Structures are given as structure tokens and as C-alpha cells.
């Protein structure tokens, strides 16, 4: 199975490159969607990890997700934000889970660290992995 990573972002270029770099060995393509507020310096950083870099006009939060998903060609689609760092546990389990024929969808918990431990929260996941 093939994996497409799709990342819409306007986060700082060095952060995006650092977050996506570990996925390069697993992904058949990394598509970064940069909204029209992103400057040339950050675009240059994005290009260091992207197999495809596309621009879009910012029209509000998450309105671009469906359009970006249509750009992907993989059997599997991993949607990540530009500030989401994959854990080693996720990197280890991803190839195994993607190869399972009976699996149609995977949910991965997201741990929010911004603002300190009293503000952290975890998303609900239908299939849990300590990622």
C-alpha cells in the first residue's frame, strides 16, 4: 500500500520541515499546502520535505482540507498539521497497520502540549495507539 501525507500549513518553515522529515521514509508523497499568507522563506523550507508544494487562498480554518485531499494519490491518506510531530511509536506501527487488509481507517490520538499540562487535551480515537 502507498501512503500520501497531506499537510496544510502556515507554520514556520523550520518547524514544518522538522515535523515532516521522519515521515519521508514511509510516505510515497508528501503534499504541503501553503496558504497565501506564507512567505518565501517558509516556502523554501517546505520545499525541502515536500514532493509537491501547492498554494491556496486562505478562506477560513479547515476549508482547504477536502481540496488538498484530492491531490493525494496514495492508498492511504495521513492528514497532519505543520506543527504535529509523529512519535517513534507511530512511525513503527504505521507500516504494519497500513498493510492490514481488514483495516479501513485509523485514528491516532493527538496530544496538545501548548500552554502547559493543565491545558493539554487528547482527542478521542476509534482505534488507540500510543503514538
VOBA-1610 file (N, C-alpha, C; in pm, whole numbers, padded with zeros to 5 digits, always signed):
BEGIN
Unk+00083-00121+00000Unk+00000+00000+00000Unk+00086+00126+00000Unk+00035+00230-00060Unk+00108+00356-00068Unk+00048+00457+00029Unk+00132+00548+00077Unk+00091+00646+00176Unk+00115+00786+00123Unk+00010+00867+00129Unk+00020+01009+00098Unk+00007+01086+00228Unk+00101+01175+00254Unk+00093+01264+00368Unk+00052+01400+00315Unk-00054+01457+00374Unk-00104+01587+00332Unk-00096+01680+00452Unk-00034+01795+00430Unk-00010+01889+00539Unk-00043+02031+00497Unk-00160+02080+00533Unk-00188+02222+00510Unk-00126+02302+00624Unk-00057+02409+00593Unk+00013+02480+00699Unk+00045+02623+00663Unk+00072+02698+00766Unk+00137+02829+00755Unk+00234+02844+00871Unk+00268+02732+00931Unk+00364+02731+01042Unk+00504+02767+00990Unk+00593+02804+01082Unk+00730+02838+01041Unk+00797+02722+00966Unk+00867+02754+00861Unk+00929+02654+00775Unk+01018+02553+00846Unk+01108+02598+00935Unk+01194+02500+01004Unk+01113+02400+01087Unk+01005+02445+01149Unk+00920+02356+01228Unk+00853+02253+01139Unk+00797+02296+01028Unk+00729+02205+00936Unk+00827+02101+00882Unk+00944+02145+00841Unk+01044+02051+00789Unk+01084+01949+00895Unk+01104+01995+01017Unk+01142+01904+01126Unk+01031+01804+01158Unk+00906+01847+01154Unk+00793+01758+01184Unk+00771+01654+01075Unk+00789+01692+00950Unk+00760+01601+00838Unk+00877+01512+00799Unk+00997+01552+00833Unk+01116+01475+00794Unk+01106+01327+00831Unk+01063+01289+00952Unk+01056+01147+00986Unk+00958+01067+00899Unk+00861+01133+00840Unk+00762+01065+00757Unk+00811+01039+00615Unk+00920+01101+00576Unk+00971+01086+00438Unk+01004+00942+00403Unk+01052+00864+00500Unk+01089+00724+00470Unk+00966+00636+00453Unk+00852+00677+00506Unk+00729+00598+00498Unk+00636+00643+00386Unk+00641+00768+00353Unk+00544+00826+00259Unk+00591+00815+00115Unk+00497+00784+00029Unk+00524+00784-00114Unk+00517+00926-00170Unk+00443+01011-00101Unk+00437+01152-00138Unk+00402+01234-00014Unk+00458+01353-00008Unk+00424+01450+00095Unk+00378+01576+00024Unk+00252+01607+00043Unk+00192+01724-00021Unk+00174+01831+00086Unk+00239+01943+00067Unk+00224+02054+00159Unk+00143+02161+00090Unk+00035+02199+00155Unk-00049+02308+00107Unk-00018+02432+00190Unk+00037+02532+00127Unk+00072+02656+00194Unk-00030+02762+00158Unk-00089+02821+00261Unk-00188+02923+00228Unk-00119+03053+00186Unk-00198+03143+00133Unk-00142+03264+00071Unk-00078+03361+00171Unk-00079+03328+00299Unk-00015+03413+00399Unk+00131+03372+00425Unk+00175+03262+00363Unk+00309+03209+00386Unk+00410+03282+00297Unk+00522+03322+00357Unk+00626+03394+00284Unk+00727+03304+00216Unk+00811+03363+00137Unk+00909+03291+00056Unk+01008+03209+00139Unk+01052+03262+00253Unk+01148+03189+00336Unk+01088+03057+00386Unk+00964+03064+00434Unk+00900+02941+00482Unk+00872+02844+00367Unk+00835+02896+00251Unk+00813+02809+00135Unk+00939+02733+00097Unk+01053+02798+00109Unk+01180+02731+00079Unk+01203+02614+00175Unk+01171+02631+00301Unk+01182+02522+00398Unk+01085+02410+00364Unk+00961+02444+00332Unk+00861+02343+00297Unk+00911+02257+00181Unk+00974+02321+00084Unk+01021+02250-00036Unk+01127+02146-00005Unk+01194+02158+00110Unk+01297+02060+00145Unk+01239+01924+00181Unk+01111+01917+00217Unk+01049+01789+00255Unk+00932+01749+00166Unk+00879+01843+00090Unk+00760+01815+00008Unk+00796+01751-00125Unk+00713+01657-00168Unk+00723+01610-00306Unk+00635+01696-00395Unk+00536+01761-00333Unk+00452+01857-00404Unk+00419+01971-00309Unk+00439+02091-00355Unk+00407+02211-00277Unk+00304+02291-00355Unk+00187+02310-00294Unk+00080+02383-00360Unk+00038+02501-00274Unk-00013+02602-00339Unk-00062+02722-00270Unk-00214+02724-00278Unk-00276+02783-00178Unk-00419+02803-00181Unk-00454+02933-00110Unk-00567+02986-00145Unk-00614+03109-00081Unk-00681+03074+00050Unk-00636+03136+00156Unk-00693+03111+00288Unk-00835+03166+00293Unk-00930+03078+00327Unk-01070+03117+00336Unk-01132+03077+00468Unk-01051+03045+00565Unk-01101+03003+00696Unk-01044+02869+00735Unk-01052+02840+00864Unk-00996+02716+00917Unk-01058+02593+00852Unk-00973+02503+00809Unk-01009+02369+00760Unk-01093+02366+00632Unk-01118+02476+00568Unk-01196+02476+00444Unk-01119+02415+00328Unk-00987+02408+00338Unk-00899+02361+00231Unk-00875+02210+00238Unk-00911+02144+00347Unk-00882+02000+00362Unk-00935+01915+00248Unk-01061+01926+00210Unk-01110+01841+00100Unk-01035+01862-00030Unk-01006+01986-00064Unk-00933+02014-00187Unk-00794+01953-00182Unk-00724+01968-00070Unk-00590+01911-00059Unk-00594+01758-00065Unk-00694+01697-00005Unk-00705+01551-00008Unk-00719+01498-00150Unk-00782+01574-00238Unk-00797+01529-00378Unk-00665+01527-00452Unk-00564+01594-00401Unk-00432+01597-00465Unk-00352+01471-00438Unk-00394+01393-00337Unk-00320+01273-00296Unk-00350+01155-00387Unk-00249+01071-00409Unk-00263+00956-00497Unk-00245+00823-00424Unk-00212+00826-00296Unk-00183+00704-00222Unk-00307+00624-00186Unk-00283+00497-00149Unk-00391+00412-00099Unk-00440+00462+00036Unk-00347+00520+00113Unk-00376+00573+00245Unk-00344+00721+00247Unk-00418+00791+00330Unk-00401+00935+00344Unk-00378+00967+00491Unk-00268+01033+00520Unk-00238+01080+00656Unk-00242+01231+00654Unk-00338+01287+00727Unk-00353+01431+00736Unk-00284+01480+00862Unk-00191+01571+00847Unk-00119+01626+00961Unk-00110+01777+00949Unk-00105+01842+01063Unk-00081+01985+01065Unk+00070+02009+01067Unk+00109+02128+01033Unk+00251+02159+01023Unk+00327+02161+01153Unk+00255+02155+01264Unk+00323+02152+01394Unk+00305+02019+01466Unk+00262+01916+01396Unk+00241+01784+01456Unk+00362+01696+01429Unk+00424+01651+01535Unk+00543+01567+01526Unk+00503+01422+01547Unk+00532+01333+01452Unk+00499+01192+01472Unk+00592+01129+01575Unk+00534+01050+01664Unk+00617+00981+01763Unk+00685+00861+01699Unk+00786+00809+01766Unk+00852+00689+01717Unk+00755+00572+01718Unk+00664+00568+01815Unk+00565+00460+01820Unk+00478+00462+01694Unk+00435+00579+01650Unk+00356+00588+01528Unk+00438+00546+01407Unk+00560+00593+01398Unk+00646+00557+01286Unk+00670+00406+01280Unk+00677+00341+01395Unk+00698+00196+01399Unk+00574+00118+01359Unk+00457+00162+01404Unk+00334+00085+01381Unk+00268+00116+01247Unk+00294+00230+01191Unk+00225+00272+01068Unk+00240+00174+00952Unk+00360+00128+00918Unk+00372+00035+00805Unk+00294-00096+00828Unk+00295-00144+00950Unk+00223-00268+00982Unk+00073-00248+00969Unk+00022-00139+01023Unk-00122-00115+01019Unk-00172-00086+00877Unk-00093-00016+00799Unk-00136+00016+00663Unk-00141-00108+00575Unk-00065-00210+00609Unk-00063-00333+00531Unk-00180-00426+00564Unk-00249-00401+00672Unk-00361-00487+00712Unk-00481-00462+00620Unk-00528-00566+00554Unk-00639-00552+00459Unk-00773-00523+00527Unk-00790-00571+00650Unk-00919-00553+00717Unk-00936-00414+00777Unk-00830-00335+00780Unk-00836-00200+00836Unk-00877-00102+00727Unk-00977-00022+00758Unk-01025+00079+00662Unk-00990+00221+00707Unk-00973+00239+00839Unk-00946+00372+00892Unk-00872+00358+01024Unk-00777+00445+01045Unk-00703+00450+01171Unk-00718+00590+01229Unk-00735+00596+01358Unk-00734+00724+01428Unk-00617+00724+01523Unk-00551+00834+01530Unk-00431+00848+01613Unk-00458+00957+01715Unk-00432+00929+01843Unk-00452+01036+01942Unk-00355+01150+01920Unk-00403+01268+01943Unk-00321+01388+01932Unk-00310+01447+02072Unk-00189+01469+02116Unk-00165+01526+02248Unk-00126+01672+02233Unk-00202+01758+02295Unk-00177+01901+02288Unk-00085+01939+02402Unk+00026+01999+02372Unk+00124+02036+02473Unk+00130+02186+02496Unk+00073+02261+02408Unk+00079+02407+02416Unk+00006+02456+02541Unk+00067+02545+02615Unk+00001+02604+02730Unk+00024+02531+02860Unk+00103+02423+02857Unk+00133+02351+02980Unk+00037+02236+03005Unk+00068+02153+03104Unk-00011+02031+03128Unk-00155+02057+03169Unk-00184+02170+03232Unk-00322+02198+03273Unk-00411+02232+03154Unk-00351+02265+03040Unk-00429+02299+02921Unk-00427+02188+02817Unk-00350+02082+02842Unk-00339+01974+02745Unk-00469+01897+02734Unk-00493+01840+02619Unk-00608+01753+02598Unk-00574+01651+02494Unk-00649+01544+02491Unk-00624+01436+02397Unk-00751+01414+02316Unk-00735+01397+02187Unk-00850+01370+02103Unk-00902+01229+02128Unk-01026+01207+02097Unk-01085+01074+02107Unk-01044+00995+01982Unk-01010+00870+02000Unk-00964+00789+01888Unk-01045+00660+01882Unk-01081+00618+01761Unk-01158+00495+01747Unk-01071+00373+01761Unk-00945+00383+01727Unk-00851+00274+01746Unk-00726+00335+01807Unk-00692+00294+01927Unk-00587+00361+02003Unk-00449+00305+01975Unk-00353+00393+01961Unk-00212+00360+01958Unk-00144+00464+02043Unk-00047+00424+02120Unk+00030+00521+02197Unk+00132+00584+02104Unk+00086+00680+02029Unk+00170+00742+01927Unk+00214+00880+01969
//
